[in-house]
C-alpha cells in the first residue's frame, strides 16, 4: 500500500505551494479564521480522507478530459502473463457453468415475472448451447439477433472468466438478453426502469433500460450462486467486486498510482526506464540537453 507515508509526502509538497486550510465559523474573508493544516499530525484515516478530498477537488476543477490528456488514465485490463492459457481456462470455466446459469436465470425470471408462464423465454434460454470467442469485441460479451444460441466473448474478457462469480454474472446477464427477445418481458423492463427512476433518478434510453434489467437479473442469480457456493470471502466482497466496487483504501492507492504515473511517467520495468530516469540520465550524458528539458522534469521524483 502506498498509504500513509506517500500521501504525507505528496500532500506536504502540495501544501508548500497551495496551503490547505481548515475553515472556522468566521466569515470567509477573515484571514485569522484560517489555520495551516499540520499534515504530520493527521491519523492515517484522516490522511485518506484528506487525500480523497484533494483528488476529488482536483478532478472537478480540471474536468474528466484532463486525466485522459495527461495519460494518467490507463486501461483497466492488464493482460495475464500467460494470456492464451488464461483465455482457454476462462472459456472452459464459463462453458462448465452454463447449465447451472440457465437454471438459475430461469428461476430468477420466474420469480420476477408473474404475468406469464415464461414458456417461450425458458425455451430460448435452454437453446443457448455455445460460448465462442469473438475478436471483434473488446472487453465485452454479447448475443446476436440472428443466432441467440451463441454467447460471444472477447478474448480479453474471457481471461477474467476463470472466476466462477464473473462467469455466472456474465451468463445470467446474456441469458436475460436472450429471454427478452420474445418481446414478452417489456413490462418487466419498464417496471425495473420505474423503480430506478424513482430510487436513483435515472433517465435511461431503451438500450439502457434493457441493460439494467439484465443487470438486475444477473445480480439476483449472483446472489443465489454466492449463497449456494460460499468461499473464504464474504458475500459482500464477492458481490460488490463483480460490480466494480473497491474499498476506499484500494481506490485511493490506485488513484495515487495514477497520480505518480502522470507525474513521473510510467514506472520502470525490466526493459524500460521511467520518464524521469531517462531525462535525468540524458542530462548526465550531455549537459547541453538541460536547456531542452524542463527543470521540474529532472528534480527528485516524489513518487517511487
Secondary structure, DSSP 8 states (H G I E B T S, - for coil): --TTHHHHHHHHHHHHHS--EEE-SS-TT-GGGEEE--GGGS-HHHHHHHHHHHHHHHHHHH-HHHHHHHT----S----TTHHHHHHHHHHHHHHHHHHHHHHHHHHHHHH--SS--HHHHHHHHT--EEEE-TTSSS-EEEETTEEEEEEE-HHHHGGGGSHHHHHHHHHHHHHHHHHTTS--HHHHHHHHHHHHHHH-----HHHHHHHHHHHHHHHHHHHHHHHS--SS-HHHHHHHHTT---HHHHHHHHHHHHHHHHH-S---SS---HHHHHHHHHHH-GGGGGGS-GGGSS--S--
